[in-house]
Amino acid sequence: MFAPTALVVINIRLPKTTKMKIFQSQIILLLFVFVLSGCAELAKHAESVKPTARLVDTRLASIDFKQADLVFDLEIDNQNPFAINLAGLDYDLTIENHSLLSGVAAQGLVIKPASTSTVELPVTLKFDDLSKLPGELWKQDRFSYRLDTKFVVDLPVIGNYAIPVNKTGELPVPKLPDISLKGIQVRNVGLKSAELVAQVEIDNPNSFDLSFSNFDYQLNVNQAKWGQGSIRQGGSIPQKGSSTVEIPVKLDLMSMGQTAYKLLTSKQPVEYQLKGGITLDTGIEMFRNYSMPLDISGKASLFQ
């Protein structure tokens, strides 16, 4: 025969504080599991509803010897059946790996459902700002740039979501030509008048050719007006080269007096001031017919 089996039940009573701590730990564990699963679901949701973005075009809106105005066309594609708000467009422009410009643009734009929208990002690069960067970038003929952008879109449930887009390229650094009066050639001196030619030298420090036209001038010598005029047909200046422009001047010695006559016959260096303007053409698209004002002064020699 089998002996009867005895069932022993041990009842352990825990203090209420211990039960509460165990209960709280279980709640925290459940919340942690729920958050993890929720984050995974949100990540999957973000991947399924996020729009795509790309840079479709880079345009040089304008450029001169002071700044370059760039326009980056960024395209964002929303294939969802609902509209998406563009909360912001963060951008950072680096020059030769040095950050130069950054900011936020295009806030509050609504991207329509099942459509593609183009966002224009205008960026103005002032060439003087290159001198603030390490090294001597402002002396270079060209420089490389990189534009890093982030589309920040407001997705349902998820909130703000960043979509990165970047672009690299090169830009020239235009430099103003150096203009000076090298000398004044005296070709004919009479009792009543004198004919001269002022030789103006234009140095082109750029890595591209320059052409000039519409050279308006007024020449003052020793604070006296000697002549003025305009040269409509200009010429060209090779890259890293120079060109000489001859300005014809005819003096009325009868009205100017003995002072001008003595200067012409003594051939001593004179002080000059050349004022006016000149039109430059760089040959670069969006950088044509630049009107450069002239106001230079110095000393020049008289020779025959």
C-alpha positions in Angstrom: 0.0 0.0 0.0 1.1 3.5 -0.7 1.5 5.9 2.1 -0.8 9.0 1.8 0.8 12.0 0.2 0.9 15.2 2.2 0.6 18.5 0.5 2.5 21.2 2.2 1.8 24.8 1.3 4.2 27.4 2.5 2.7 30.9 2.6 5.3 33.6 2.8 4.0 37.0 3.7 6.1 39.9 2.4 6.0 43.4 3.8 3.7 45.8 1.9 6.7 48.0 1.0 8.5 45.1 -0.7 5.4 44.2 -2.7 5.1 47.8 -3.9 8.7 47.8 -5.1 8.3 44.6 -7.0 5.1 46.0 -8.6 6.9 49.2 -9.6 9.8 47.3 -11.1 7.3 45.2 -13.2 5.6 48.4 -14.5 9.0 50.0 -15.4 10.0 46.8 -17.3 6.7 46.7 -19.2 7.0 50.4 -20.1 10.6 49.9 -21.2 9.5 47.0 -23.5 6.6 49.1 -24.8 8.9 52.0 -25.6 11.4 49.8 -27.4 8.7 48.3 -29.5 7.2 51.7 -30.0 10.5 53.2 -31.2 10.9 50.3 -33.6 7.4 50.8 -35.0 8.0 54.6 -35.3 11.3 54.0 -37.1 9.5 51.7 -39.5 6.7 54.3 -39.9 9.2 57.0 -40.6 10.9 55.0 -43.3 7.6 54.4 -44.9 6.2 57.9 -44.9 9.4 60.1 -45.1 9.7 62.1 -48.3 12.9 62.0 -50.4 15.0 65.0 -51.3 17.8 65.8 -53.8 19.6 68.8 -55.2 18.6 69.2 -58.9 20.4 72.4 -59.9 23.0 75.0 -58.9 22.7 78.4 -60.5 25.0 81.4 -60.4 22.4 84.2 -60.1 25.0 86.9 -60.3 28.6 87.5 -59.6 30.9 90.5 -59.4 34.1 91.5 -57.8 32.5 91.7 -54.4 30.2 88.7 -54.1 28.6 85.7 -55.7 24.9 85.0 -55.4 24.2 81.3 -55.7 20.8 79.6 -55.9 20.5 75.9 -55.0 17.4 74.2 -56.3 16.4 71.4 -53.9 13.6 69.0 -54.8 11.5 67.2 -52.2 9.1 64.4 -53.2 6.1 63.6 -51.0 4.3 60.5 -52.2 2.0 60.3 -49.2 -1.8 60.9 -49.4 -1.4 63.7 -46.9 0.5 67.0 -46.8 3.8 67.4 -44.9 5.0 70.6 -43.3 8.6 71.6 -43.9 9.7 72.8 -40.5 13.0 74.2 -41.7 16.0 73.8 -44.1 19.3 73.9 -42.3 22.4 74.6 -44.4 26.1 74.9 -43.9 28.4 76.2 -46.7 32.1 75.3 -46.3 34.9 76.7 -48.4 38.1 74.5 -48.7 36.8 72.5 -45.7 36.3 75.7 -43.6 32.7 76.6 -42.5 31.8 80.0 -43.8 28.0 80.4 -43.9 25.2 78.6 -42.0 21.5 79.2 -41.3 17.9 78.1 -41.5 15.6 78.8 -44.4 12.3 77.8 -46.0 10.3 77.5 -42.7 6.6 76.9 -42.8 6.4 75.5 -46.4 3.7 72.9 -47.0 4.5 70.1 -49.3 1.3 68.9 -51.0 0.3 65.3 -51.0 1.4 63.0 -53.9 3.5 65.8 -55.4 7.0 67.2 -55.9 8.0 70.6 -54.6 11.1 72.6 -55.4 12.7 74.8 -52.7 15.1 77.5 -53.7 18.0 78.1 -51.3 19.7 81.5 -52.1 23.2 81.9 -50.6 25.3 85.0 -50.9 29.0 84.6 -50.7 31.0 87.8 -50.1 34.6 87.4 -51.2 35.8 89.7 -48.4 34.7 86.9 -46.0 37.3 84.6 -47.5 39.9 86.7 -45.7 38.4 85.6 -42.3 39.2 82.0 -43.0 42.6 80.4 -42.1 45.4 80.7 -44.7 45.2 82.9 -47.8 42.2 81.5 -49.6 41.2 85.0 -50.8 44.4 85.0 -52.9 43.4 81.8 -54.8 42.0 82.0 -58.3 39.4 79.3 -57.6 38.1 77.5 -54.5 36.1 74.4 -53.8 32.8 74.5 -51.8 30.5 72.0 -50.1 26.9 72.7 -49.2 25.4 70.5 -46.5 21.6 70.8 -46.1 19.0 69.1 -43.9 15.3 69.1 -44.8 13.5 69.1 -41.4 10.0 67.7 -42.1 7.1 67.4 -39.6 5.8 63.8 -39.9 2.6 62.7 -38.3 3.1 61.0 -34.9 6.9 61.0 -35.3 7.5 64.8 -35.3 10.6 66.5 -36.9 12.6 64.2 -39.2 15.8 65.3 -40.9 16.7 64.4 -44.5 20.3 65.3 -45.5 21.3 66.5 -49.0 24.8 67.8 -50.0 26.5 69.3 -53.0 30.1 70.1 -54.0 31.6 72.3 -56.7 34.0 75.1 -57.6 33.8 78.8 -58.1 36.2 81.5 -59.4 37.4 84.3 -57.2 37.3 87.5 -59.4 39.7 90.3 -58.6 39.5 93.9 -59.6 42.1 94.9 -62.2 44.8 97.4 -61.2 44.7 100.6 -63.1 47.4 103.2 -63.1 48.8 106.0 -65.2 52.3 105.1 -66.3 53.3 108.3 -68.0 52.2 111.2 -70.2 53.8 111.4 -73.6 54.2 114.9 -75.0 53.8 114.7 -78.8 53.5 118.3 -79.8 53.9 121.6 -77.9 53.1 125.0 -79.5 52.6 128.5 -78.3 48.8 128.0 -78.2 48.2 124.3 -77.6 49.8 121.0 -76.8 49.0 117.4 -77.8 49.6 114.6 -75.3 48.8 111.0 -74.8 48.3 109.6 -71.3 49.3 105.9 -71.0 47.0 104.0 -68.7 48.0 100.5 -67.8 45.5 97.9 -66.8 46.8 94.8 -65.0 44.6 91.7 -64.9 45.3 89.5 -61.9 42.6 86.9 -62.8 42.9 83.5 -64.3 40.5 84.5 -67.1 40.7 87.2 -69.8 39.1 90.6 -69.4 37.7 92.9 -72.0 36.9 96.6 -71.5 34.9 99.3 -73.3 33.2 102.6 -72.6 36.2 104.1 -70.9 35.0 107.5 -69.6 37.7 109.7 -68.1 38.7 113.0 -66.7 42.4 113.7 -66.2 43.6 116.3 -63.6 47.3 117.2 -63.4 48.5 119.1 -60.3 44.9 119.7 -59.4 44.2 121.4 -62.8 41.8 119.8 -65.3 43.8 118.8 -68.4 41.2 116.9 -70.4 38.3 114.6 -70.5 36.7 112.2 -73.0 35.4 108.7 -73.7 36.8 105.7 -75.5 33.9 103.5 -76.7 35.9 100.8 -78.5 38.1 99.1 -75.9 40.3 96.0 -76.0 41.2 92.9 -74.1 43.5 92.1 -71.3 44.9 88.5 -71.1 44.8 86.5 -67.9 47.6 87.4 -65.5 48.7 90.0 -68.1 48.4 93.7 -68.8 47.3 96.1 -71.5 48.0 99.8 -72.2 45.3 102.3 -73.1 46.2 105.6 -74.7 44.1 108.6 -73.7 44.4 111.6 -76.1 44.6 114.9 -74.4 44.7 118.3 -76.1 45.6 121.4 -73.9 44.6 124.9 -74.6 47.8 126.7 -73.3 46.3 130.1 -73.9 43.6 129.6 -71.3 45.8 127.4 -69.0 48.6 130.0 -68.7 52.3 129.6 -68.3 52.1 127.0 -65.5 51.1 124.2 -67.9 53.7 125.3 -70.5 56.5 125.1 -67.9 55.4 121.7 -66.8 55.5 120.4 -70.3 58.9 121.8 -71.1 60.5 120.9 -67.8 59.4 117.2 -68.0 59.2 116.9 -64.2 57.0 114.2 -62.6 53.5 115.5 -62.0 50.7 114.6 -59.7 47.6 113.2 -61.4 44.1 112.2 -60.7 42.2 110.0 -63.1 38.4 109.8 -62.6 35.6 108.2 -64.5 34.5 104.7 -65.2 35.1 101.6 -67.4 33.0 98.7 -68.4 34.5 95.2 -67.9 33.4 91.9 -69.3 34.8 88.7 -67.7 33.5 86.2 -70.2 31.8 84.4 -67.3 28.1 83.8 -67.6 26.1 86.1 -65.2 29.2 88.4 -64.9 29.1 90.6 -67.9 29.2 94.4 -68.5 30.4 95.3 -65.0 30.7 99.1 -64.5 33.8 99.8 -62.5 34.2 103.4 -61.2 37.6 105.0 -61.5 39.2 107.4 -59.0 43.0 106.9 -58.9 45.8 109.2 -58.2 49.6 109.2 -58.1 52.7 110.5 -59.8 53.6 110.2 -63.5 56.5 111.3 -65.6 56.3 113.5 -68.7 58.3 112.3 -71.7 58.6 112.8 -75.5 
